[in-house]
Amino acid sequence: MPRFAANLSMMFTEHPFLDRFAAAAKAGFTAVEFLFPYDHPAEEVGRRLRENGLTQALFNLPPGNWDAGEKGFAALPERFDDLKASLETALPYAKATDVKRLHMMAGIAERSDAKAVEAYAKSVAWAAEFFAPHGLDVVLEPINARNVPGYFLNDFGFARDLIRDLKIPNLKLQFDIYHCQIIHGDVTMRLREMIDITGHIQIASIPSRNEPDGEELNYPFLFKELDRLGYAGFVGCEYNPRGRTEDGLGWFEPYKGVKP
């Protein structure tokens, strides 16, 4: 049975961020993820996790100036020093939360630009090797161009090939089913093809990005498929609730309390 992690950047937003940990635990989640913790002290984030018996499944490395539209800088040759600094910034949060995987965003760049491709491969390898001694995986997530126009990593095949070519043990794929369906479709076959390199999975309904309880995909089938494939990682609930988070958790009832 999948191990679900509530995404606290998108769910339980009726509460201040640090109070969302308790809300997620009360709703039956045993793990959480979020985009960025950096507005809060690392020790306080860790304390909220421990107080509520939660496991931290994932968070992102610093993306640059998010409010100005930056979405990471791994593919930006002129921002390599910022990339290296972001790893140092994230490390204390990784230690405080005992997280095991970090997502590195690629940034806004053209994949037809050879310099961007070279910079991205360099950044990916650097980050994975930086975090390896700390027991941390780096995960790469293809993101669809409808949600993030111009995003460098917008193809699952490119991500798969890079991961397999680099052969770095702690470099994995972040397989967001929502993004995969929008970019490529044929989700089940892609899961079967890439499950061996997948370190984290995320879900949302398509096309609304709401609760995973209808629309294009049959999520109960996909959850059973993950079991058939032997996937033992987390499934992050990266969706926008239609209303109050708690009111939309009917889909989650059969999975409550699954331990990390």
C-alpha positions in Angstrom: 0.0 0.0 0.0 1.5 3.4 -0.9 3.0 5.6 1.8 1.4 9.1 1.2 3.0 12.4 2.2 0.9 15.5 2.5 2.4 18.4 0.7 2.2 21.2 3.2 2.9 24.0 0.7 -0.4 23.2 -1.0 -2.5 21.3 1.6 -3.8 22.5 5.0 -3.2 26.1 3.9 -6.1 27.1 6.2 -3.4 27.0 8.9 0.0 28.8 9.3 2.8 26.7 7.8 4.2 25.5 11.1 0.7 24.4 12.3 0.2 22.3 9.2 2.3 19.5 10.6 -0.2 18.9 13.4 -3.1 19.2 10.9 -1.6 16.6 8.6 -1.0 14.2 11.5 -4.5 14.7 12.8 -5.9 13.9 9.3 -4.0 10.5 9.3 -0.8 11.3 7.4 2.4 9.8 8.7 4.7 11.7 6.3 4.9 15.2 4.8 6.7 17.1 2.0 6.8 20.8 1.1 8.4 23.0 -1.4 10.7 25.2 0.7 11.3 25.4 4.5 13.8 28.3 4.4 11.5 31.0 5.9 11.6 29.0 9.2 14.5 27.9 11.4 15.6 24.4 10.6 15.4 23.3 14.3 11.7 24.5 14.5 10.8 22.5 11.4 12.4 19.4 12.8 10.7 19.9 16.1 7.2 20.1 14.5 8.0 16.8 12.7 9.0 15.0 15.8 6.1 16.4 17.9 3.7 15.0 15.4 5.4 11.7 14.7 5.9 12.6 11.0 8.5 11.6 8.5 9.9 14.2 6.1 9.6 12.7 2.6 11.1 15.5 0.5 11.7 19.2 0.0 13.3 21.3 -2.6 16.7 23.0 -2.7 16.5 26.8 -2.8 15.2 27.9 -6.2 16.6 31.5 -6.3 14.1 34.4 -6.3 10.9 32.5 -6.5 8.7 35.6 -6.4 10.6 37.0 -9.4 9.9 33.8 -11.4 13.1 31.9 -10.8 12.7 28.1 -10.7 16.2 27.0 -9.8 19.4 27.6 -11.6 21.0 24.2 -12.3 20.8 24.7 -16.1 22.1 28.3 -16.0 25.9 28.3 -16.6 26.3 31.8 -15.0 24.6 30.6 -11.7 26.8 27.7 -10.8 28.1 29.5 -7.7 24.5 30.1 -6.6 23.8 26.4 -7.1 26.7 25.4 -4.9 25.6 27.9 -2.2 22.1 26.4 -2.3 23.4 23.0 -1.3 25.0 24.5 1.7 21.8 26.3 2.6 19.7 23.1 2.4 22.1 20.8 4.3 21.1 22.0 7.9 17.4 21.6 7.0 18.1 18.1 5.7 19.9 17.2 9.0 17.2 18.8 11.2 14.4 16.9 9.4 16.2 13.6 8.7 14.9 13.8 5.1 16.5 11.3 2.7 15.8 13.0 -0.7 16.1 16.6 -2.1 14.6 17.9 -5.3 16.9 20.2 -7.4 15.0 22.5 -9.8 16.5 23.0 -13.2 15.5 26.6 -14.0 14.2 28.5 -17.0 16.4 27.7 -20.0 16.2 26.2 -23.5 17.1 22.5 -23.8 18.2 23.2 -27.3 21.1 25.3 -25.8 24.1 23.1 -25.5 25.6 25.3 -22.8 22.4 24.9 -20.7 22.6 21.1 -21.2 26.2 21.0 -20.2 25.6 23.2 -17.1 22.7 21.0 -16.0 24.7 17.8 -16.2 27.5 19.5 -14.3 25.1 20.8 -11.6 23.3 17.5 -11.2 26.6 15.5 -10.8 27.9 18.1 -8.3 24.8 18.1 -6.2 24.6 14.3 -6.1 28.2 14.0 -5.1 27.9 16.8 -2.5 25.0 15.0 -0.7 26.2 11.4 -1.1 28.3 11.4 2.1 25.3 12.6 4.0 23.1 9.7 2.8 20.9 12.0 0.7 19.4 11.3 -2.7 19.0 14.1 -5.3 15.8 13.8 -7.4 15.1 15.4 -10.7 11.5 16.2 -11.7 10.3 16.9 -15.2 7.7 19.7 -15.1 5.1 20.4 -17.8 5.3 23.6 -19.9 1.7 24.5 -19.2 2.4 25.1 -15.5 6.0 26.4 -15.9 6.6 27.8 -19.4 10.2 27.6 -20.4 11.2 25.1 -17.7 14.4 23.3 -18.8 13.6 19.8 -17.6 10.2 19.2 -19.4 10.8 15.7 -20.7 10.8 12.4 -18.8 13.0 10.7 -21.4 15.7 13.3 -21.1 15.7 13.0 -17.3 15.8 9.2 -17.6 18.7 9.2 -20.0 20.7 11.7 -17.9 20.2 9.6 -14.8 21.2 6.4 -16.5 24.2 7.9 -18.3 25.6 9.5 -15.1 25.3 6.3 -13.1 25.5 8.1 -9.8 23.8 5.9 -7.1 22.1 8.6 -5.2 20.6 10.3 -8.3 17.0 9.5 -8.9 13.9 10.5 -10.8 11.0 12.4 -9.2 8.0 10.9 -11.1 5.2 13.4 -10.8 2.2 11.6 -12.4 0.3 14.8 -13.0 3.2 16.3 -15.0 3.8 13.0 -16.9 0.2 12.8 -18.0 0.3 16.3 -19.3 3.7 16.0 -21.0 3.4 12.5 -22.4 0.4 10.5 -21.3 0.8 6.6 -21.1 1.6 6.9 -17.4 1.5 3.2 -16.5 3.9 2.2 -19.2 6.3 5.0 -18.2 6.1 4.0 -14.6 7.0 0.4 -15.5 9.9 1.6 -17.6 11.3 4.0 -15.1 10.4 2.6 -11.7 14.0 1.3 -11.2 15.4 4.9 -11.2 12.4 6.5 -9.4 13.0 7.9 -5.9 9.8 9.8 -5.3 6.3 10.0 -6.8 3.7 12.8 -6.7 0.1 12.9 -7.6 -2.8 15.2 -8.5 -5.9 15.0 -10.7 -5.6 15.9 -14.3 -6.3 18.6 -15.6 -7.5 20.4 -12.4 -4.5 19.5 -10.1 -7.1 18.9 -7.3 -7.7 15.8 -5.2 -6.7 12.5 -6.9 -10.3 11.3 -7.0 -11.4 11.5 -10.6 -10.9 13.2 -13.9 -8.4 11.7 -16.5 -6.7 9.0 -14.4 -7.8 6.0 -12.4 -5.6 6.5 -9.3 -6.8 3.4 -7.4 -5.4 1.4 -10.4 -2.2 3.3 -10.3 -1.7 2.8 -6.6 -2.1 -0.9 -7.1 0.3 -0.7 -10.0 2.9 0.9 -7.7 2.4 -2.1 -5.3 2.8 -4.5 -8.2 6.0 -2.8 -9.3 7.4 -3.0 -5.7 7.7 0.7 -5.2 8.6 1.4 -1.6 9.1 5.1 -1.7 6.7 7.9 -0.8 3.8 9.3 -2.8 3.6 13.0 -2.4 0.1 14.6 -2.5 1.1 17.7 -4.4 -2.4 19.0 -5.2 -4.6 22.0 -4.6 -7.6 21.1 -2.5 -10.9 22.3 -3.9 -11.9 23.6 -0.5 -10.9 22.9 3.0 -8.2 20.2 2.8 -9.9 17.9 5.4 -13.2 18.0 3.4 -11.5 16.5 0.3 -9.8 13.6 1.9 -12.4 10.9 1.1 -9.9 9.4 -1.4 -7.4 9.0 1.4 -9.6 7.0 3.8 -8.5 3.5 2.6 -4.8 4.5 3.1 -4.8 6.2 6.4 -2.1 5.4 8.9 0.3 3.5 6.6 3.6 3.8 8.4 6.8 5.1 6.6 
